[in-house]
Amino acid sequence: MVIHVVKAGETLYSLSLEYGVPVSLLALDNALEVPERLVPGQALVIRFPELIHTVRPGETLTSIARKYGVTLRQLYQNNMVLEGRPKIWPGQTLVISYYQEPGMEIGVNAYAYPYIDHTLLTTTLPFLTYLTPFTYGFTPTGSIVPLDDAQLFAAARYARVAPLMHLSTLTQEGGFSNELAHIVLNDQAVQARLIENILMTLQEKGYRGLDVDFEYVFPEDAIPYADFLSALTGRLNPLGYPVIAALAPKTSDTQRGALYEGHNFAAIGAAVNQVLLMTYEWGYTYGPPMAVAPLPNVRQVVEYALTEIPAGKIWLGIPNYGYDWPLPYVRGSTKATSISSQQAVALARRYRADIQYDERAQAPWFRYTDESGVIHEVWFEDARSIEAKLALIPEYRLTGAGYWNLMRNFPQNWLVLSSLYKIRQR
């Protein structure tokens, strides 16, 4: 795999000649139309096929996998054009293997809302160990607020991806309720009822584990929260269900702020089987323009977490989105628009803006002026920034990556991920 940064005047055709890779493969891998103007500064993933198979009449994807001694999962990863489905036709060209052999094996989790586009979901599932439908809530009495997860569950089962139940304090108004957390963390009867209702949901739905996300927990509830997680682990682990907890991106145990003080890393790390570091949202909707997950900030959170939690318990959070800020930025009134990486490149193409790359943050960005004369600043993720984040996993011996979230198409990410690592299957 090579990550190529486009220079002025380069085209898919010129890059095809330079690297000896078909234009069709370059376009498919990078979700580009042919012909489509490339943007200076745009990152492209270039993979080099080692073995190619042309489908013959009567062959199936299963028979092709058997012929070459590979799995269906590998074929889906190598051929995103299949969209995670076994439908093929005579004359179709499939990549059986690439020259780059993936390295260490890691786990990969990702979150999705029930209304995700089905094709996007099926295309992405072969790159996952876990799929986590977002989200189950609960009431002040300990009852579970249901989630319409049937589509997600069926697709995950078909793709042999393990589904995780997600429990949070998110309310219907869209915010995390510290009051709701306070009730369940301090009323033992409510807590016991909630734990039994969680277990019932796990068993009835067929979930393979529990992912807990209580945000903005009151500082005085930090230890009760860890105790609640310990109670969950004690009840669920003997039945084969691991418990995972999401952690705010803290950099010290004395860090102040409503997001941080209710998360005691040492206590939570001891209470659960694994944790997800939510290492994103430095650049956010109402904040000043900057990278969503600047690499030095991510590294600082990981290094602090490792002083409190074993590396083998830690999942690295990775964002699958960016932001578009109108300028000038005015604190308290400027609101950024959340966009996908594909949308970001499309904006740069539309407004003829060159994409820059911040070497310190390890993130791409650019500015453009819209039709109304408003200047915008855009920060997003590309193949380079994803590769830089994923490199932290072997560096710190973390267990894997957790993506927030699957709702936006970003094929380059999955190409980089599967080129670098074997993806653990449960």
N, C-alpha and C positions, 0 to 999 in steps of 0.2 A: 504494500500500500504506500502510495505517495500522496501527500497533500500539496497540491499545486496552487499557488497564489497567482491569479490572472494578472497579466500585464496588458497595458493598452495595446489594442490591435489584435490580440489573440482571439481565436475562435475555437469552437469544438473541433473543427476540421484540422486546424493547425496543431492542436494538442493531440489529436488522434495520430497524426503523422509523427509528432515528436515522441510519443510514448508507445506507439504501436498497438494501441487499443482502439477497437471499433467506436465510431461516433455514437452508434446506437447504445453501446454499453455505458459510455461516458454520460450520455443524456439520461438513461434510465437510473443509473446510480445516483445522479445528482438532481433528479426530478426536474430536468430541463426540457424545453421544447426545441425541436430542430426545424429551421435555424432559430437561434435565440441569441441576442446580443449579450455577451459576457460583460461583467462589470469589473473594471480595474480594482484589484484588491479582494475580489471574490475568491473564496477557497473552494477548490474542487477535490473530491476524493477520487483517486485513480487506482484501480485494482488490476492486477495482471493475471488473467486466467491461465491456469496450468493445464487443465483437462476440460475439454468441451464435448458435449454429446448432442447429436442431432436426433430428435425424436423420430422413431419409425412407426408405421401403422401397427396398431395393436399393443404398443407399449403403454405402460402406466407409470406414474411417478414411483410407485412402490417397486415395480419390476426394475426400473432404472436404478433406484437406490440399492436394491439387492445386487444388481450386476456389478456395481462399483464398490460395494461394501461400505456405503455411507448411509446416514440416517435421513429420513424425510426432513427432519429439522435442519440438517446441514444444507439440503437442497433449497429449502425455503430461505435460509439465511443467504445463500449464494445467489439466489434468483428472486429478488424482491418483486419482480414482474409477476410472479405466481400469486402474490397477495395472500400467501399462507393457505392456498387452496390447491388440491391435486389435479386441477383441470389443465391438461396439456393437449397439443395437437401435432400431427405429423409435420415435420419440417421445422419445428420450433427448436431453437438452440438453447441448451442449458449449460451453465457452468457447474461442473462437478467439483472442481477444486481450484484454489488460487495458490500462487507461489508462496505467499506469506503464510507460515504456519502460526496459528494463534498460540499465545503464551500460557500463563497460569490460568487455572479455572477460578471463576468468581461467580457469586450469586448476583442476580439482577432483579430488582423489584420495580414496579411502576404503578402509579395511581391513575384511575380513570373514572369519569362520571358515567352513569348509566346511558346517557344520550350520545356517547361517542359514535362517530361514524363507523359503521360495521367493517367496511373495507380497511380503513385505517387500523382498526383493532386487529383484524385477522392478519394483516401484513406485519404488524409489530410483535405479536405474541411469540413467534419462534425465537425472538431474541431475549425472552424473559424466563426467569425461574419462578417468579411470583407475579400475580396480578392482584391489585388491591382496589376493589370497588369503593368509591368515596360517596358517602360515609353513612354509617349507622349512628344515630343519636340516641338519647335516652331522656326520660322524663324525671321530674323531681321525686317521683315515687319509685324509680328504678325499673320502669318498663322500657323496652326497646322501641325506638322509633324505626319502623321498617324502611327498607330500601328496595327499590325495584331493580334487582341485580340479576334477573334471569338471563338476559342477553349476554352480559359479561361472563356469567358463570358457565353458560353453555359453550361459549367460544373458548374459554380457558380450559375447560374439560377436554374439548376436541383437540386442542393444541398441546395437551399434557403439561399445562402450566398450573402450578398450585395456587389456588385462590386464598387470599388472606382477608379475614373480616377486619374492617376498619371501624373503630369506635372513637368518637370525638365529642367535644362539648359544643360543636357548631350548632347554632340555632337556625330556625327558619328565616330569621332576619339576616343571616349571613355572617354573624360574628361569633367568636368563641366566648362562652359564658363562664366567667370565674365564679359567679354565684351558683350556677348549676354544679360546677366542680366542687365547690365548698360543701354543698349539701351531701353529695355522695361520699366525699372524703371524711365527713365527720358524723354522719348518721349511719351507724353500723347496720341497722335493719335495712335501710335503703341500699347500702352497699352489698349486703348479702343477697338481696333480691336481684340487684343488677347482675351480679356475678352468675347467679343461676340462670338468669335470662340470656346472658351471653353464651353460656354453655349450651343452652337449649338451641340457640340460633346456630352455633357452630355445628352441632350434631344434625339438626334438621336440614341445613343447607349443604353441608359437606365441606365447609371451610377447613383449611389445613393449619390455621393458626390465627392469632389475634394481634392486630396492630393498634396501639392506643395513642391518641393524640389529644392531650389536654393542654391548651395554650393559655397564656396569661393567668396561670394559677396564682392565687394570692401567696405572698411570701410566707405567711404563717401556715400555709397548707403544703409547703414543700415536703416535709417529712410525712404527713398523712398521705400525700400523693404517692410517695415511694412505698409506703406501707400498703396502699391499695394495690399497686402493681405487684408487690410481693405476694399479696393474698391471691391475686389472679394467677400468678405463676404457680403457687402452691396448689391451687385447685385444678388448673388446666394441664400443667406439665405431666402429671401421672397418667393423663388420658391421651398424651401424645401431641398436645397443642403447645407450640412455642408462643411466647409473649414478646412482642417488640414494642418499644416506646420511642416516640419522636421527641427529639431534644432541640431546644432553642440553640442558636449558634453562639454559645458563650465562649469567652476567651479567658475567664478566671472565675474562681468560686466566690469572688466578692463583687462581681459585675452587677451594677444596679440597673433597674428598668423593669417595667411590668412584664415584659416577655421573658426575662431571664431568672428573676429571683425565685420563682416557684419550681424551677428545675434544678434539683441537687444532683449533679452528675454522678458523684460517687454512690449516693444512695440508690438512685434509679438504675445505674449500671449493675449494682449488686442484686437488684430486685428482679431483673428481667433477663431473658435469654440473649436479646440483641437490641441495639438502639439505632435509630436513624438520625444522623446529624443534619438538621435542616440548613445546610450551608448555601443559602441563597437569600434574596431580597435585601441586599445592601442597596442596589438600585431598585426602587419600588414606586408604586403609583403616585404617591404624594411627595416623594423625596426628590432631591436634585439629580440631574442626569449623571449616571455612572453605570458601571458594569453591574449586572445582577449578582454575579458571584466572582468578585475579583480574586485571583488566585492567592495573593498574600493573605487576604482575610480568611479564605477557606483553609489555608494551611495553618493559620494561627488557631482556628477552632479545633482542627484535628489534633494539633500538638497539645492543646490543653486537654482535650477529651482523653488522650492517651495517658495523661497523668492520673486519671480517675477510673478508666474503663479499659479492659484488655482489648487489644487491636482486633482479635478474632470475633468480638461482639459488635463491631462498628460497621455500619453502612454509611457510605458517603452520599449525601444528598446532591443531586445534579438537576439544574433547572432546564426545562425545555420551553423557554419563552424569552422574549426581550421586551423592551419598552420604547415607545416613541414619545418624546417630550416636546411640546411647543415651547419656544423661547421668546422672551427671557423667562427664566424660572423665577417664580415668586412663591416663596414659602407660604403654605396655607391655602393657596388658590390654584396653582398650576397642577394639572392632573395629567399624568402620562397614560397612553393607551397601550395595553398589553398586546403584543404581536408575536407571530411565529418567526422563526429564522427564515423560512421561505418568503414570508411577507416582507421582512426586512430587506432581503436582496431585491425583491420586486420593486420596493420603494426606491432603492438606490438606482435601479435600472430606469425606472420611470422618470426620475428627476435628474438623471445623469450625474449622480454623485459618486465619487470614488470612495471605496471602503478603506478605512484606516484600521490599523491594529495596534492596540495599546500593549506594549511588551510587558509592562509591569503588571497590569491587571490580567493580561493574557485574554483579551476580549476584543472583538471587532466593533467598530462604531463608525458613524458618518453623520454629516449634516446635509440638509436639503431645504430648499425654499418652496413652499406649496403655491398653488394658484392665487391664494389670497395675499401672498407676500410674507407669510409667517415662516420664520426659520424654525426647523425642527432638529433635534438631536436624537439619534437612535443608537441604542446599545443592544446587542443580541449575542447569540451563540453561533459558532460555526465549527467546522471540523477541527480547526487548530485549538480553539478554546476547550472543546470537549476532550481532545487528546491530552491536553495539559491537565485537566481535572482527573481523567481516568488514570493518568500516570501516578497520582497520589496513592492509589489503591495498593500496588505492589511496593511502592516506596515505604509505606507505613504498615504494610501487611494487613490491610483492612479486609473484611469479609466480602465486600461487594459494593454495588451502587444502587441507589434508590432514586427514581426519576419522578419529579413533579413537573408535568404530568404528561399523559399520552394524548391529550386532546388536540395537539397541533402536530401536523406532519413535519418530520425532520429526518428524512432518510439517511442523510450523511452521518448522523449520530450512530445509527445502528450499523452502518458499514465500518466506522472506526472501531466501535465496540467489538464487533465480531472478528475484525482483523487482528485486534490486539489480544483478545482473551477467549478462552473457552467458556461457554455460559453453562453454569450448573443447572441440571435438570432434577426435579424432585419426583 
